[in-house]
Every structure is written in structure tokens, then in C-alpha cells.
Amino acid sequence: MTCPHCGETIAAGDVFCEACGTDLGALAGTAAAPVPVGVDDAHDDAITAPSPAPSPVTPEQPRTHLLQPGGGSGVDTSLPCAACGAEVADDGFCTVCGHRARTRREHWTETHGRAGAPAIGAVCDKGISHARNEDAMATALTPSGLAVVVVCDGVTTAPDSDRASLAASASARDVLAAAPVTTGAFAARLSAWEPVLAASCRAANAEAVAIARTLGDPPEPPSCTFVAAVVEADLIAIAWCGDSRAYWLPDDAGSAGSAGSDGGDGSAGGDGEQLTLDHSLGTEMIRSGMSREQAEADPTCHTITRWLGADSVDPTPEFRALRVERAGWLLVCSDGMWNYASGASDLAALVARAVGDGADTPTAIAESLAAFANAQGGHDNITVALVRCEPPRPGTPLTTT
């Protein structure tokens, strides 16, 4: 017998799957509803099914729960069982109902912040449908005040991509966090970041390739997407490869007088904008004349045309930098988030709703967005990272030491 959710072997009479924690008793006598997915022949993330109607999610009843960063990949036994609220034993299973608790690889957060520096909050969540979390993230806040965020989404059809994404994101973060402080005019600072971000992508790709080597170079090597961003005072710089995204979400989006540009001065758009352009068939469809809604409804939309890994034909990232002239948020995420809210205005509304519901930290807001994605069905792994951007006033030094 096998688990109808993850396919792992189960014994007769088992109440819960030992691998994924699925409640086998609740599934008895019912046929599991198929989740329609589409994948590229070689490289693609899961294509999600049409989402059901939103269900209410409040700060008091999040669909995801907080696990503190660090402490390896084991279960946090200080948290009660997510299924019934009872105590979780050292073996990671509930002492009352036997439900398997989530490990830190399945859901974790990273939080950074101090006076005079950007605040960072990020969450990486397994979602509901997948048996394991193939997303990964890595963040840092350096002593100079540089904020670093990296998100990698493991390619679902390539085994062990969860290992590739985790190693790649950590390696890229380390490269960026070690970069020297930039000085001088905005154009000079912008130019200084392009080679550093390219180097971080090369380091991430090398880690993904190394994972394949340790596995004996399988014909379908572990692979992942890549997006990395740095925030340094009034500058945001981004590099990406694949379809994980970055967005600029100003606080005053849609208000009178907020119109901005993405013209020659590099300033951020007034109503918020998607800063990255997917390397995917979906992008090609839009270029050919499809609307975004039509392209996103196509089952081949998520077929990626660039990725990191041993069989990548083009792991070269694209680069983007912009000047931030007023307060707002940099949001970096995997497609498990933007599948349910792909427009910048939609994401800005979710952030505003989270703040209105009482989320008062970047991590709490990120948790709220992940909870929203899970409430829509959670058909993919979900990563959401937020960096609070509050550019210094004119005449204020650009960096702190």
C-alpha cells in the first residue's frame, strides 16, 4: 500500500503517513481529487490548477505557523500540534492524534532588523499539495546596513531539487553579504552591483551543479530558479534567472501625486511594479500578443527557459536596478505566491490588508501572504520575502557603519 498523497509505502492500519503526515483515516473510502498539473518535458515548476474561492484568513488563525529560524531541520517541539493542539513529542509526532509536525525545512522564517537599517521578514512554506518543500531562501542584514534576499525555487520534475535550491540560495547570499559598501553617485553604485549579483548567480549555479555531482550526475539533475536582491539606502539591485520574481510596492500606490517612472533616472514606478521579467513560455506568450490573464491560464505558462543546474544551457541572470525615492516594500517571491496574485497592485493590496489586520512586522506580513496562498489551495511551495525600504532624506549619508 502507498500513501495517496506522497506515494510512500504505508502499512495496513496506519492512521497517518510517516513521510508526509497525511491523515489516512480521513481519506479512507474516498478518491483523492486530482490536481491538474502540467510540466515541461525536462524543466518546469508545477502548473497550478484554477484556485478555489478565497477562504477567510486572520492573524489569529493563520494557515501557516511560525517556526523560529536556526536549530537545524528538526521539529520545534515547543509548538503544539497543528491538527489538534496537543503536545508534540521528541519524535516529531503528536502525543494525542499522531499527526506529524512540520519540520523547519517545511516551514521556516528569517527576520532581521535594527535601528537605521532595513527590516527583513521572510517565510518559506511547503504549501498544502506538495509532499516536500523544494523552495529555499537566504537573507542577511550586514553591519553596513545592506539588506540581502535570495529566493530559489526547485524544479519539481527534477529529483533532489530541494537540495539544490537550499545550497544555491545560501551560497548567493554569502557572496552578496561579503560585498564592499558602494559609494559615489547613484550610477556608479548601480554599476558596481551588476558584477557582484552576476557572481552570486554563478556561485549559486556552482552549488546546484555540485549537488548533481554528488548524486552521480543523474540524467535529470537537480535544478532551481534564482532571484537575488540587495537594498542599499536608496538603491535596489536585482538579478534573476527563471520565474521567481521581485516587486516594488510603494506605500502610496494609487494615491494622488504618486505617479512615478521607470525611465532614465531609474526611479521606481508610482503604483508599484513587477521588477523582473520571467524566463518562461508565459513571457513569450505575452510578447506574442496574449494578455497576462490568458498566458497565466495556459498550462505551459510556467515552463521555464532559464534555470540553474548541471543541464542549464543558459544560467546567465538578467540585471535590474532602480532608485527608491519614497517608502515602500521590496517583495521577492516564488511562483507559489504570485500564482494567486501576480499583479503588483494585487500584492500591494494583500500587504495593506495584512497591516490593517494587525501584522506589524515584515515577518508577520510575509506570514499573512503565505497564509493567503495556502488559503487559495497551496498547490505549490510558497516563499515570500519582504524588505522595508525607507530611503534617507536628501543630505543624509547613504550608508551606516
C-alpha positions in Angstrom: 0.0 0.0 0.0 1.1 3.5 -0.7 0.1 7.0 0.6 -2.4 8.6 -1.8 -0.7 12.0 -1.2 3.1 11.4 -1.5 3.3 7.8 -2.7 5.4 6.5 0.2 4.8 2.9 1.4 2.4 2.6 4.3 1.3 -0.3 6.5 -2.2 -1.6 6.8 -3.9 0.1 9.8 -1.7 3.2 9.7 -3.6 6.3 10.7 -1.1 8.8 9.4 1.6 8.6 6.7 5.1 8.6 8.3 6.5 10.5 5.4 4.2 13.4 4.8 1.7 13.3 7.7 -1.4 12.8 5.6 -4.5 11.8 7.7 -5.1 8.3 6.1 -8.3 7.8 8.1 -9.9 10.9 6.6 -9.0 9.7 3.1 -10.4 6.2 3.7 -13.2 5.4 1.3 -12.7 8.5 -0.8 -10.9 9.1 -4.0 -8.3 11.7 -3.9 -9.3 14.6 -6.1 -6.7 15.0 -8.9 -4.8 18.3 -9.1 -4.3 19.1 -12.8 -0.7 20.0 -13.4 1.4 20.5 -16.5 5.1 20.2 -16.7 7.7 20.8 -19.4 9.3 17.7 -20.7 12.5 18.5 -18.9 12.2 21.6 -16.8 9.2 23.2 -15.2 7.7 24.0 -11.9 4.3 22.6 -11.2 1.4 24.3 -13.0 -1.3 25.0 -10.5 -5.0 24.2 -11.0 -7.6 27.0 -11.1 -7.8 28.2 -7.5 -11.0 27.9 -5.4 -12.7 30.9 -3.9 -10.7 32.6 -1.1 -11.4 31.5 2.4 -11.0 34.0 5.3 -7.6 34.1 6.9 -7.0 36.2 10.0 -3.8 36.9 12.0 -5.4 34.8 14.9 -5.9 31.8 12.6 -3.0 31.6 10.1 -2.8 28.7 7.7 0.9 28.6 8.4 2.6 28.8 11.7 5.8 30.3 12.9 9.0 28.3 13.4 11.9 30.2 14.7 15.0 30.2 12.4 18.0 28.1 13.2 18.2 24.9 15.1 18.7 22.6 12.0 15.9 20.9 10.2 14.2 19.1 13.1 10.8 19.7 14.5 10.2 22.5 17.0 8.6 20.6 19.8 7.7 23.8 21.7 4.9 24.3 19.3 1.6 22.5 19.7 0.2 20.1 17.2 -1.2 22.0 14.2 -4.0 19.4 13.9 -5.4 19.2 17.5 -3.3 21.5 19.7 -1.8 18.8 21.8 1.9 18.4 22.7 4.4 17.2 20.1 6.8 14.5 21.2 10.5 14.4 20.6 10.0 12.1 17.6 8.0 14.8 15.8 4.6 13.3 16.2 1.6 14.5 18.2 1.2 12.6 21.5 -2.6 12.6 21.1 -3.6 12.3 17.5 -0.3 11.1 16.0 -0.2 13.8 13.4 3.3 14.5 12.0 4.5 18.0 12.9 6.2 20.2 10.2 9.9 20.4 10.2 11.9 23.6 9.7 12.6 22.6 6.1 8.9 22.5 5.5 8.3 26.0 7.1 10.7 28.5 8.4 11.1 32.2 8.8 14.1 34.6 8.8 13.9 38.0 10.4 16.4 40.9 10.5 16.2 44.5 11.7 17.8 47.2 13.7 17.6 51.0 14.0 18.9 52.8 10.9 18.8 49.7 8.7 16.2 47.9 6.5 13.9 45.4 8.2 13.6 42.0 6.6 11.0 39.4 7.1 10.7 36.1 5.1 8.8 32.9 5.1 9.4 29.6 3.2 6.4 27.2 3.3 5.8 23.8 1.9 2.2 24.6 0.9 -0.6 22.1 1.0 -0.3 19.9 -2.1 3.4 19.1 -2.3 5.0 16.3 -0.3 8.1 18.4 0.4 9.4 21.9 0.2 11.6 22.5 -2.8 11.7 26.3 -2.3 14.5 27.8 -0.4 15.6 31.3 0.7 18.5 33.0 2.4 18.6 36.5 3.8 21.1 38.8 5.6 21.5 42.3 7.1 25.1 43.3 7.1 26.8 45.7 9.7 26.9 48.4 7.0 23.1 48.2 6.6 22.9 46.2 3.4 19.8 44.0 3.1 20.2 40.8 1.1 17.4 38.4 -0.1 17.8 35.3 -2.3 14.9 33.0 -3.3 15.4 29.8 -5.3 12.5 27.5 -6.4 13.5 23.9 -7.0 12.3 22.4 -10.3 9.6 19.9 -9.4 10.3 17.4 -12.1 14.0 17.1 -11.2 14.6 14.9 -8.1 16.6 16.4 -5.2 15.9 20.0 -6.4 15.2 20.8 -2.7 18.9 20.3 -2.0 19.9 22.4 -5.0 17.7 25.3 -4.1 18.9 25.4 -0.4 22.6 25.2 -1.3 22.2 27.8 -4.1 20.4 30.4 -2.1 22.8 30.2 0.8 25.9 30.5 -1.5 24.5 33.5 -3.3 23.6 35.2 0.0 27.1 34.8 1.3 28.6 36.4 -1.9 26.3 39.4 -1.6 26.7 39.9 2.1 30.5 39.9 1.7 30.4 42.7 -1.0 32.0 46.0 -0.1 29.9 49.1 0.6 29.4 51.1 -2.6 30.0 54.9 -2.6 29.7 57.8 -5.0 27.0 58.8 -7.5 23.9 56.6 -8.0 25.0 55.5 -11.4 28.4 54.4 -10.1 26.8 52.4 -7.3 24.4 50.8 -9.7 27.2 49.7 -11.9 29.1 48.3 -9.0 26.3 45.9 -8.1 25.8 44.3 -11.5 29.0 42.2 -11.5 28.5 41.3 -7.8 25.0 40.0 -8.4 26.3 38.1 -11.5 28.9 36.5 -9.3 26.3 35.5 -6.8 24.3 33.7 -9.5 27.5 31.9 -10.7 28.1 30.8 -7.1 24.5 29.5 -6.8 24.8 27.7 -10.1 28.0 26.0 -9.0 26.3 24.8 -5.8 23.4 23.3 -7.9 25.9 21.6 -10.2 27.8 20.3 -7.2 24.7 18.6 -5.8 24.3 16.8 -9.1 27.9 15.7 -9.0 27.4 14.2 -5.5 24.4 12.3 -6.8 26.4 10.7 -9.6 25.3 13.1 -12.4 21.7 11.8 -12.8 20.1 12.3 -16.3 17.6 14.7 -14.7 19.9 16.7 -12.4 18.5 18.9 -9.5 17.8 22.4 -10.7 16.2 25.7 -9.5 15.3 29.2 -10.4 17.1 32.2 -8.9 16.3 35.7 -7.9 18.6 37.8 -5.6 18.1 41.4 -4.4 20.1 43.9 -2.4 18.8 47.1 -0.8 21.4 49.7 0.0 19.9 53.0 1.2 18.0 54.4 -1.9 19.2 51.7 -4.3 17.6 48.3 -5.1 19.5 46.0 -7.4 18.2 42.6 -8.6 19.4 39.6 -10.7 17.3 36.7 -11.7 17.2 33.5 -13.8 13.9 31.8 -14.2 10.4 32.8 -13.0 10.8 33.7 -9.3 10.0 37.4 -9.0 10.7 40.7 -7.4 8.2 43.6 -7.0 8.3 47.2 -5.8 5.3 48.1 -3.7 5.3 51.8 -2.6 3.2 52.7 0.4 1.3 55.4 -1.5 0.5 53.3 -4.6 -2.6 54.6 -6.3 -2.7 57.9 -4.3 -2.8 61.3 -5.9 0.6 62.5 -6.9 2.2 59.2 -6.6 2.8 58.6 -10.3 6.5 57.8 -10.9 8.5 56.5 -13.7 10.8 53.8 -14.6 12.6 56.0 -17.1 16.2 57.2 -17.5 16.5 58.2 -13.9 15.9 54.7 -12.7 13.3 55.8 -10.2 10.7 53.3 -9.0 7.2 53.3 -10.5 4.5 55.2 -8.6 1.8 52.5 -8.5 4.1 49.6 -7.9 5.6 47.2 -10.5 7.0 43.8 -11.2 10.7 44.4 -11.4 11.6 41.0 -13.1 10.5 39.5 -16.4 10.1 35.7 -16.2 12.3 33.5 -18.3 9.3 31.3 -19.3 7.0 30.4 -22.1 4.4 32.6 -20.4 6.5 35.6 -21.2 6.8 34.5 -24.8 3.0 34.2 -25.0 2.6 37.7 -23.7 5.1 39.0 -26.1 3.2 37.3 -28.9 0.0 39.2 -28.0 -1.7 37.3 -25.3 -3.0 39.1 -22.2 -1.4 38.2 -18.9 -4.5 36.5 -17.8 -4.6 34.4 -20.9 -1.0 33.4 -20.6 -1.3 32.5 -16.9 -4.2 30.3 -17.7 -2.2 28.3 -20.3 -0.9 25.0 -18.8 2.6 25.7 -20.3 2.9 29.2 -18.8 5.4 28.0 -16.1 7.7 26.2 -18.5 11.0 28.0 -17.7 13.6 28.8 -20.3 16.5 29.6 -17.9 17.4 27.8 -14.7 20.4 26.9 -12.6 21.8 23.3 -12.6 24.0 20.9 -14.4 22.0 20.8 -17.6 21.2 24.5 -17.8 22.0 25.8 -21.3 22.0 29.5 -20.1 22.3 30.2 -16.4 23.1 33.9 -17.1 21.0 36.2 -15.0 19.3 39.5 -16.0 20.0 42.6 -14.0 17.8 45.5 -12.9 18.5 48.4 -10.6 16.3 51.3 -9.5 16.3 54.3 -7.2 13.8 54.3 -4.4 12.5 57.8 -3.6 9.8 57.1 -1.0 8.9 54.4 1.5 7.6 51.0 0.4 8.3 47.3 0.2 10.6 45.2 -1.9 8.8 41.8 -2.3 10.7 38.8 -3.5 8.8 35.5 -4.0 8.5 32.2 -5.8 5.6 31.4 -8.1 3.8 29.6 -5.3 2.9 33.2 -4.1 2.4 35.0 -7.4 0.3 32.2 -8.9 -2.5 33.7 -6.7 -1.7 37.4 -7.0 0.5 38.2 -10.0 -0.1 41.9 -10.3 1.8 44.4 -8.2 -1.5 46.1 -7.2 -2.9 42.7 -6.0 0.2 42.1 -3.9 0.2 45.7 -2.5 -3.5 45.1 -1.5 -2.5 41.9 0.3 0.2 43.8 2.2 -2.1 46.6 3.1 -4.8 44.1 4.3 -2.2 42.3 6.5 -1.1 45.6 8.1 -4.8 46.5 8.6 -5.4 43.1 10.3 -2.6 43.8 12.8 0.6 42.5 11.1 3.2 44.9 12.5 6.5 43.3 11.3 7.8 42.3 7.9 7.8 38.6 9.0 4.1 38.8 10.2 3.2 40.4 6.8 5.1 37.7 4.9 3.3 35.0 7.0 0.0 36.6 6.1 0.8 36.5 2.4 1.8 32.8 2.7 -1.4 32.1 4.5 -3.3 33.7 1.7 -1.6 31.5 -0.9 -2.4 28.4 1.2 -6.0 29.5 1.6 -6.2 29.5 -2.2 -5.2 25.9 -2.3 -1.4 26.0 -1.6 -0.8 23.9 -4.8 2.9 24.9 -4.8 5.7 25.7 -2.3 5.5 29.3 -1.2 8.3 31.7 -0.4 7.7 35.4 0.4 10.4 37.8 1.5 9.8 41.5 2.3 12.4 44.3 2.8 11.2 47.6 4.2 12.6 50.4 2.1 12.8 53.9 3.6 15.3 55.9 1.6 17.3 58.5 3.6 16.4 62.2 3.3 18.5 64.4 0.9 21.8 65.2 2.6 21.7 62.1 4.8 24.8 59.7 4.4 23.9 56.8 2.2 25.4 54.1 4.4 26.0 53.5 8.1 28.9 51.8 9.8 
